[in-house]
């Protein structure tokens, strides 16, 4: 049958961009709807940078905005990254020109999704971003399309492969966070500036997008609570395992009658829990629906081939003429979710104290917790050779976070406590 040619303008030729060019070069007729995709132009920071694909015969654009506006660009693919700057300008230019946009840019969608959705609707242009969350795992399609007939209560999972790799290696090798991070940077798993990953911001962008899709609201990245893994000590990893847990960076979004809570923080998951068993750079996600119950997705969250496959899937949808609202509802009806006060939430926690090795310390800690209304579930004291003090670790029964925070502050002021108490949450999923 005759296949209509579709010119694909690709801005950003890093790992994913190069992977996409290779895929399109080898599979121009991949779209089931019968389109024939070809790369009509490219743009990147450097034209001469060595790449695994030959771009010498592809039209080059120094300015991604010019590529977005070019007549030959029928679908604009943005793989530049960053919430502002050239990426945002180019996407806006494409949408204003009425051109479909496919992006893998989670920061852009999480921070400017509502205004971009309005611009897309105003100009009748699709805006797709499957590759922005979980790489090759179709998390966006599952939430936006497959579960449109359900009411999603919560989403939680591991959304950053770099952090998962670091925590997995710390446990497996007994090395510190700093040592494993340096190795991850040498291997290319972590950026030279790893703040977006280890600080929890990358995962926060992704869960913000999923929350908007799941709850039919505008993305509200500013309301997300974010804590990274840079303060997770090897001691905590060991002690948590002795208690039957593994520490993971978990991103979660939970809806209640009072609003939604979107947060990212290191979390203890039972060793037999699917999240605990997702090692290395894997991503994993639980979705809890009113009608479908609990669904579980797992797979590679990054990499050239998986992420390029997700971009290609969105290109295929454009070719097929698939259309739906960007965030489940018309842009004019989107409002940011109301954040829930986390201090009122109930949950279990892991507490670790470094104390002087002297009589009465445990009693003082226990008494302080009891006075704050915090009930101890399990207790572990494990002297560490060469340590300045004795680490005491305990887990609590479900308690309001306000009470827990107050107890931690009071314990931090006890004369026998040598360091700031460490608080980690225990998974509720």
C-alpha positions in Angstrom: 0.0 0.0 0.0 1.0 3.6 -0.4 2.8 5.0 2.6 2.6 8.7 3.3 6.1 10.1 4.1 6.4 11.9 7.5 9.3 14.3 8.1 10.6 13.9 11.6 12.7 16.8 13.0 14.9 15.7 15.8 16.3 18.2 18.3 18.9 16.7 20.6 21.3 14.0 19.5 22.5 12.5 22.8 22.0 8.9 23.7 18.3 8.8 23.0 18.5 11.0 19.9 21.2 8.9 18.3 19.2 5.8 19.2 16.1 7.2 17.6 18.0 8.1 14.4 19.3 4.6 14.2 15.9 3.1 14.7 14.2 5.3 12.1 17.0 4.6 9.6 16.5 0.8 10.0 12.7 0.8 10.4 11.2 3.7 8.3 7.9 1.8 7.9 7.5 0.8 11.6 4.2 2.6 12.1 1.2 0.2 11.8 -0.9 2.9 10.3 1.1 2.9 7.1 3.2 6.0 7.4 6.8 6.2 6.3 9.0 8.1 8.8 12.2 9.8 7.7 14.5 12.2 9.5 13.9 15.6 7.8 16.3 17.6 9.9 18.4 17.5 13.1 19.7 20.0 15.7 22.1 19.7 18.5 24.8 21.7 20.4 27.6 20.4 18.3 27.6 19.3 14.7 31.1 17.7 14.8 30.7 15.7 17.9 31.4 11.9 17.3 28.1 9.9 17.1 27.2 6.3 16.5 25.0 7.4 13.5 25.9 9.2 10.3 24.2 12.6 10.1 26.2 14.0 7.2 23.3 13.7 4.7 20.6 15.0 7.1 19.8 18.8 7.0 21.4 20.5 10.0 19.8 23.3 12.0 21.9 25.3 14.5 18.7 26.6 16.1 16.1 24.0 17.3 13.4 26.7 16.9 14.2 26.9 13.2 14.0 23.1 13.0 10.6 23.1 14.7 9.3 25.7 12.2 10.8 24.2 9.1 8.3 23.2 6.4 9.8 19.7 6.2 9.3 19.1 9.9 5.9 17.4 10.2 6.5 15.9 13.6 8.9 17.7 16.0 10.8 15.5 18.5 12.4 17.3 21.4 15.3 15.4 23.1 17.3 18.4 24.3 16.2 18.3 28.0 15.8 21.0 30.6 12.6 22.8 31.7 13.4 26.1 30.0 15.8 27.5 27.3 16.0 26.0 23.8 13.8 23.0 24.6 10.9 25.0 25.8 11.3 27.6 23.0 11.4 24.9 20.3 8.4 23.0 21.6 6.3 26.2 21.9 7.3 27.2 18.3 6.3 23.8 17.0 2.9 23.9 18.8 2.2 27.4 17.6 2.8 26.2 14.1 0.3 23.4 14.7 2.9 20.7 14.5 2.7 17.5 16.6 5.4 17.4 19.3 6.9 14.2 20.9 9.3 14.8 23.8 11.2 12.8 26.4 11.6 15.9 28.5 10.1 15.2 32.0 11.3 18.5 33.5 9.5 20.5 30.7 6.2 18.6 31.1 6.3 18.6 34.9 7.0 22.3 35.2 5.2 23.7 32.2 2.7 21.0 31.2 -0.4 23.0 31.8 0.6 25.9 29.6 1.9 23.6 26.9 -1.3 21.6 27.0 -3.3 24.8 26.4 -1.0 25.8 23.6 -1.4 22.4 22.0 -5.2 22.5 22.2 -5.3 26.1 20.9 -3.4 25.0 17.8 -4.9 21.5 17.4 -1.5 19.9 17.8 -0.8 16.6 19.7 1.7 16.7 22.6 3.0 13.3 23.5 5.6 12.4 26.2 5.7 8.6 26.7 9.5 8.6 26.9 9.5 11.1 29.7 8.6 8.5 32.4 10.2 5.1 32.8 12.0 5.0 29.4 10.7 1.9 27.5 8.1 1.0 30.1 4.7 2.3 28.8 3.7 3.9 32.1 2.2 7.0 30.5 0.1 5.0 28.1 -1.2 2.7 30.8 -2.3 5.6 33.0 -3.5 7.9 30.2 -5.2 5.3 28.0 -5.5 1.8 29.4 -6.9 3.1 32.8 -9.1 5.9 31.6 -12.1 3.9 32.7 -10.8 3.5 36.2 -10.4 5.8 39.2 -6.7 5.7 40.2 -6.1 6.1 44.0 -2.3 6.0 44.1 0.8 5.4 42.1 4.2 4.5 43.7 7.5 3.1 42.5 11.1 3.4 41.6 11.4 6.0 38.8 15.2 6.7 38.7 17.6 4.1 37.6 20.7 5.9 38.7 19.6 6.0 42.3 18.4 2.4 42.2 21.8 1.4 40.8 23.7 3.3 43.6 21.6 1.8 46.4 21.9 -1.7 44.9 25.7 -1.4 44.6 26.1 0.0 48.1 24.3 -3.0 49.6 26.1 -5.6 47.3 29.6 -4.2 47.7 29.6 -2.5 51.1 30.9 0.7 49.6 29.8 4.2 50.6 27.5 6.5 48.6 30.4 8.6 47.5 32.4 5.6 46.2 29.5 4.1 44.2 28.4 7.5 42.8 32.0 8.1 41.5 31.9 4.7 39.8 28.4 5.4 38.4 29.8 8.6 36.9 32.8 6.7 35.4 30.4 4.2 33.8 28.1 6.8 32.5 25.1 5.9 34.7 25.3 9.3 36.5 26.0 12.8 35.2 29.0 14.8 36.1 26.5 16.9 38.1 24.3 14.2 39.6 22.0 16.5 41.6 18.9 15.9 39.4 19.2 12.2 40.0 20.5 11.7 43.5 18.7 14.8 44.8 15.3 13.1 43.9 14.3 15.8 41.4 14.3 13.6 38.3 11.9 11.1 40.0 9.8 14.1 41.3 9.4 15.3 37.7 8.2 11.9 36.6 5.8 11.3 39.5 4.4 14.8 39.0 3.5 13.8 35.4 1.9 10.5 36.4 -0.1 12.3 39.2 -1.5 14.8 36.7 -2.5 12.0 34.3 -3.9 9.8 37.1 -5.9 12.5 38.8 -6.9 14.6 35.8 -5.2 17.7 37.1 -2.5 20.1 36.0 1.1 19.1 36.9 2.1 20.8 40.2 5.8 20.1 40.6 6.2 22.9 43.1 4.0 21.0 45.5 6.1 17.8 45.5 8.0 16.9 48.6 11.5 15.8 47.6 14.3 14.0 49.4 17.1 12.3 47.6 19.5 9.5 48.5 22.7 11.6 49.2 22.1 11.2 53.0 21.5 7.4 52.9 24.4 5.9 54.8 25.8 2.4 54.4 25.0 1.8 58.1 21.3 2.4 57.3 21.3 0.0 54.4 22.9 -2.7 56.7 20.6 -2.1 59.6 17.5 -2.0 57.4 18.4 -5.3 56.0 18.9 -6.8 59.4 15.3 -5.7 60.1 14.0 -7.3 56.9 14.0 -4.3 54.6 15.8 -2.8 51.7 16.1 1.0 51.1 14.8 2.3 47.8 14.1 5.8 46.5 10.3 5.7 46.1 8.2 8.3 44.2 4.5 8.3 45.1 1.3 10.1 44.4 -1.8 9.5 46.6 -5.2 11.0 46.2 -7.6 11.7 49.1 -10.8 13.8 49.6 -8.5 16.6 50.8 -6.2 16.7 47.8 -3.1 14.8 46.7 0.2 14.1 48.2 3.2 13.8 45.8 6.5 12.9 47.3 9.9 11.4 46.7 12.0 10.0 49.5 14.2 7.0 50.6 11.8 4.3 51.7 12.1 0.9 53.4 10.5 -1.9 51.5 10.2 -5.5 52.8 12.8 -7.8 51.3 10.1 -9.9 49.6 8.3 -6.8 48.1 8.6 -6.4 44.3 10.1 -2.9 44.8 12.8 -4.4 47.0 13.6 -7.0 44.4 13.9 -4.5 41.5 17.7 -4.1 41.5 20.3 -2.3 39.4 19.0 0.4 37.0 15.5 -1.1 36.8 12.4 1.0 37.2 9.2 -0.4 38.8 5.7 1.0 39.4 2.5 0.1 41.3 -0.8 1.6 40.2 -3.8 1.2 42.5 -7.2 1.6 40.8 -10.8 1.4 42.1 -11.8 -1.2 39.6 -8.7 -2.8 38.3 -7.0 -3.2 41.7 -3.2 -3.2 41.8 -1.1 -3.3 38.7 2.7 -3.7 38.6 5.0 -2.5 35.8 8.8 -3.1 35.7 11.5 -2.6 33.1 14.4 -0.5 31.9 13.9 3.2 32.8 16.6 4.6 30.6 19.0 3.8 27.8 19.1 4.5 24.0 17.0 1.6 22.8 14.2 1.5 25.3 13.7 5.3 25.4 13.9 5.5 21.6 11.3 2.8 21.4 9.0 4.9 23.6 9.6 8.0 21.3 8.8 5.9 18.3 5.6 4.7 19.8 4.4 8.3 20.2 5.4 9.1 16.6 3.4 6.0 15.5 0.4 7.4 17.4 0.7 10.7 15.6 0.9 9.0 12.3 -2.2 6.9 13.2 -4.2 10.0 14.1 -4.7 9.1 17.7 -5.9 12.1 19.7 -6.8 12.6 23.3 -6.4 15.4 25.9 -2.8 15.9 27.1 -3.8 15.4 30.8 -7.1 13.6 30.6 -9.2 16.7 30.5 -9.4 19.9 28.3 -6.7 22.3 29.2 -9.2 24.9 30.3 -10.5 22.6 33.0 -7.1 21.7 34.4 -6.3 23.0 37.9 -3.3 22.0 40.0 -4.0 19.4 42.7 -4.4 20.7 46.3 -1.4 19.4 48.3 -2.2 17.5 51.4 -0.6 18.4 54.7 1.8 15.5 55.2 2.0 16.1 59.0 -1.5 14.7 59.3 -0.6 11.4 57.5 -0.2 8.2 59.4 2.6 5.9 58.6 5.4 3.6 60.0 9.0 4.7 60.2 12.6 3.7 60.7 14.6 5.7 63.2 18.3 5.5 63.8 20.1 7.1 66.6 23.9 7.3 67.4 24.2 7.5 71.2 26.8 7.3 73.9 27.5 3.9 75.3 26.2 4.5 78.8 23.4 3.3 81.1 19.9 4.8 80.7 20.2 5.9 77.1 17.7 3.4 75.7 15.3 4.2 78.5 15.5 8.0 77.7 14.9 7.4 74.0 12.0 5.1 74.7 10.4 7.5 77.2 10.7 10.4 74.8 9.0 8.5 72.1 6.2 7.3 74.4 5.6 10.9 75.6 5.2 12.0 71.9 2.7 9.1 71.3 5.1 7.0 69.2 4.8 3.3 69.7 7.9 1.1 69.0 7.3 -2.0 66.8 10.9 -3.4 66.7 14.2 -2.6 68.2 17.8 -3.3 67.2 21.1 -2.3 68.9 24.2 -3.3 67.0 27.5 -1.9 68.2 29.8 -1.1 65.2 33.5 -1.6 65.6 35.4 1.7 65.5 32.3 3.8 65.6 32.1 6.9 67.8 28.9 5.7 69.5 26.4 2.9 69.5 23.7 2.9 66.7 20.2 2.2 67.9 17.6 1.4 65.3 13.9 1.0 65.8 10.7 0.8 63.7 7.5 2.3 64.8 3.8 1.4 64.5 1.7 3.8 62.4 1.8 7.3 63.8 1.1 10.8 62.6 4.1 12.4 61.0 3.7 15.5 63.1 4.1 13.4 66.3 7.0 11.6 64.8 8.8 14.8 63.8 8.2 16.2 67.3 9.7 13.1 68.9 12.8 13.2 66.7 13.4 16.8 67.6 13.2 16.1 71.3 15.5 13.0 71.0 18.0 15.1 69.0 18.3 17.3 72.1 19.1 14.5 74.5 22.7 14.8 76.0 23.5 11.2 75.1 22.6 11.6 71.4 25.7 12.2 69.3 24.3 12.9 65.9 21.1 14.0 64.1 18.6 11.1 64.3 17.9 9.5 60.9 14.3 9.1 59.9 13.2 7.0 56.9 9.7 6.0 56.0 8.5 2.4 55.6 6.6 1.6 52.5 2.8 1.6 52.8 2.3 -0.2 49.4 
